[in-house]
Structure formats: C-alpha cells, structure tokens
Amino acid sequence: MRFPRFLLAAALAATGLAHGATPLGQYNIDTGKISVSGLSSGGFMANQLGIAYSSTFMGGGIFAAGPYNCAGLNNYTACMYNASISTSQLSAMQASIDSYSSSGAIDPKSNIANQKIFIFVGTSDYTVGPNPTDALQTQYLNNGVPAGSISYVKRSGAAHVLPTDFDSTGNNACSSSTSPYISNCGYDGAGAALTQIYGTLSPRNNAPAAANYIEFDQTPYTASNPGMASTGWLYVPASCASGTQCKLHVVLHGCQQSTDKIGDKFVRNTGFSRWADTNNIVLLFPQTKVDNNTHPTTTSGSLANANACWDWIGWYGNDFAQKSGTQMAAIKAMVDRIASGAGSGGGGTPPPTGSVLPAPTGLSLSGATATSMDLSWGAVSGASGYNVYRNGNKANALMVYSTSYTDAALAASTTYSWAVRAVDANGVEGDASAAVSGTTLAGSVHAGTCTTASNYAHTQAGRAYQQGGYTYANGSGQNMGLWNVFVTTTLKQTGPNYYVIGTCP
C-alpha cells in the first residue's frame, strides 16, 4: 500500500534510513587511478581485489594482512597470529594465482607487476603480526612487483590498528588491539598509503565537510550476500561532485569495524577523507554486517561471521578470492558504477577511436516464462564481462562473466527489447549488440492482478519507472514514492503494461 510522504519519512527515520539508501552515484573517474586499501580482513580483501582485478586496481594499501588465498589453502589460523608462512605454502598460493590467471578466474597476473603497494604492520600486532605481512611482501615480489614499488612499514609498539596521527573520540590506544581498532600512533597511515599509490599529494584538509559523506544503497550490488550491509558510504569532494575528473580509492574496514559495530568511526576517523578532499579522490567505503549463521568455509570448517569480517576464508563460496566471489563482484560492481560518469576514462582522456570492444553477435532469446527470459550470445575476444540492457536500461546489478543471462522478475504478457555490451579490463563498455525483442508468456497474469514489491523491484520488473529519485507506475504514471528497496507498493495491473496503485482481495 502507499503511505503518505510524511509517514514514509517518519518510518525511514525510525529505522535510521531517512538519510541513507540513496542510489550510488556516477562520477568522472580516471579509470587508470583506481586503488584499494584495507585493514585486517579488509586488508586480505584489498589484496584479493588487487590480484583478481589487477586490470582495474593500480595499487593497494594493506594494513595487517597476509598473502592471497592463504585461507583458501590453510586453516585461517595459519594465516594470522604471527604464524610463519613457509616457502612451500607460498608456492601453493602462487600455483593458485597461476591457475586462476590461466583460466580467467582472475585477470592476467602480469598486471600485478605494475601495481604500487603499501604494507603496514605493528610490532605489537599479535592478531596478524609481521610474519604474515612478510609473506605478503614476498608474494608481491614473486609476482614481479619491483622492490622500489613496495613501501613496507613496521611500526614499533603499534598493535592491530589503523594508525593515524590525530585523536578521535572513542579511539583505543596504539598499543591496544581493542575496538574501534583506530589509534593515534603518531603515524599517518592513510597519507602514507595514498602517497605510495599516487605519489606526492597536496596538503590535507583536517576538517572535511560533513556534507561530502554520502550513505548509499548497497543492495543492488550485493546479490543478497548475508555478510553485507544494506548501505555503504562514499566520500565525494566538492570538486568531484561538480564534474572534475578524480581518482577512486576503495577503503575496506576490518573485523568488528562495520557500521553495525562502531557506527561511522571507520568512515570519518581514519584520515582517508582528509587527503581525499584536497587531492580529487572519491572514497568508497563498502560495508559488511554481522552474520551469526554458520557457513562451511573452504578449509576452516563451519563458522559464523559474527565479527562482520570481509570474506577471506570462504564463508560465502570457495571462489571467495576470484572475480566471481559474491563480495568481490559486489565491490567491483560498485566501482564500475562510480566510474561510469560522464568523462570517465584513463589518463584524463577518452579511449582512442576504435579501441572499444566490438558488439557481441548472435544474441538470442529462449526459455520464456511469465516472469523471465533466457539470453545467450557469442563471446567477445578481450572481454572481462558483459552488461545486459533491457529497454535501454541496464538489467544486471553485477557484471555477467558468462555468455548467458536470465532476466527475471519481468511482467507477464509484455514485450521487451534486449541488447548486450562487452566490458573490457578497464571497465569500458564496447558497442551494443543488435537488439532482440521477445514477449513473456501470459501465465496467470490478467487484468486485476496485484504485485507487492519494493519500488526498486517494480522498476526492475518493468512495472514502473524512476525519475528524479521517485517511482512512477507504468501506464497511469502515479507517483509511488521514493525509488529504493525500502518503500513497498502494491501495483494492480488493469491492462497491458498499465498499472495503478491499489489493493487486491
């Protein structure tokens, strides 16, 4: 049913969502200057992203984390608690990188050698410790990263924390591994990481504007992953919001640092926004959430994710460190969305004429039901994945890595037009395929049928459209309220592609 706008606002305020759940924005991003940092499980995830999507990420800042796929081959305890990681263990991890690279499960490993890497660990860090970070450095060297492209800092007396050089309310002592794991250690970790990745920076702004922090809706990108929160955060400098081409840096919190654990402390108190504000850097802070359900992991038995860690042990699938991993793909989809604004491209210039990928050929439809249609097409050489467009709008939230796709939640007895575009390793879309039209089956849908769903789901299914942040019913054009996954509306179909807000017996 439809609620008056003031009641809707009150309901959202009561759940803490009144100022959140805005759609993720698109900005003018230099796609050659996308990087990632993270602490602890976020550090493991930053390393995974950098290796799996090495065509996208040109550098990484790894705070207190070990090497790629360590917990995919060993119990996770062998990858932390200052455990020594042997040469044979590193060789097994390298074999997985080699295999994944050959199969296309990750981008070509040759890209890793071009990355700029920052590694930090405290000498009093007994949660991860220097031995795993030593192995991480060795892994990067083994993959061709020059020693001069790695900055490795071991901070005396620092515990398992994200180090800063300023005080923030509620922080723990630098020597103590306690919540919120953010400490004034007299060392600017954010500045050091960003400098290693991007080079000399302009002086930071110690009072970044509160209005530049944006809470956004993560749900279109998470594929219902039980370990990811419904909202994430952005920091967008005013220059980037006004259209200046900017860099993009992903910042990943550690275990027990998600917003359901410490609020927005990681977003605001780690120092990254101070540097981003004066150096044209958009910051993406994806968020996990507590998951108390037990899941089988790759090599560590069945475990819950009660500390809201990023998946570096296989809670959500054995492909957790590959491009197809649900959390990996979710973050990459957010990166692609942010970097899809007007003017985005490498080096501040558009791609050269003729450099875009060709259009997929052979697009065909099959398996029509009342609510879905199967699509398939020919592979495009050089494609990292594909995007599917329905009636001119992108249908897939996450990139499609195969040459087939099932478009679901469609309206019955409705004709749609589909096209497909290949996406290269830099996230640039190629030419669109020839459009193919098809009609869903009648099923049980008839005039008078009601469907209750979120406004976002209604638009995805073709029962409504969004404009200016609001949702409107197809046919009648009735205003259904805000366009997001939290506002639920019942639509009554009274004719072909004609819907009104209503109820059914």
PyMOL commands that set and color helices and strands:
alter all, ss='L'
color gray80, all
select helices_A, chain A and resi 5-14+41-52+70-73+76-79+87-103+109-114+130-142+147-149+189-198+210-212+238-241+259-262+265-269+272-278+326-338+346-348+455-461
alter helices_A, ss='H'
color red, helices_A
select strands_A, chain A and resi 29-39+57-63+116-122+150-155+162-164+182-184+213-217+231-235+246-252+281-285+291-296+302-305+364-366+373-376+385-390+393-394+404-407+415-423+429-432+436-439+450-454+464-467+470-473+479-482+488-495+498-501
alter strands_A, ss='S'
color yellow, strands_A
deselect
rebuild
show_as cartoon
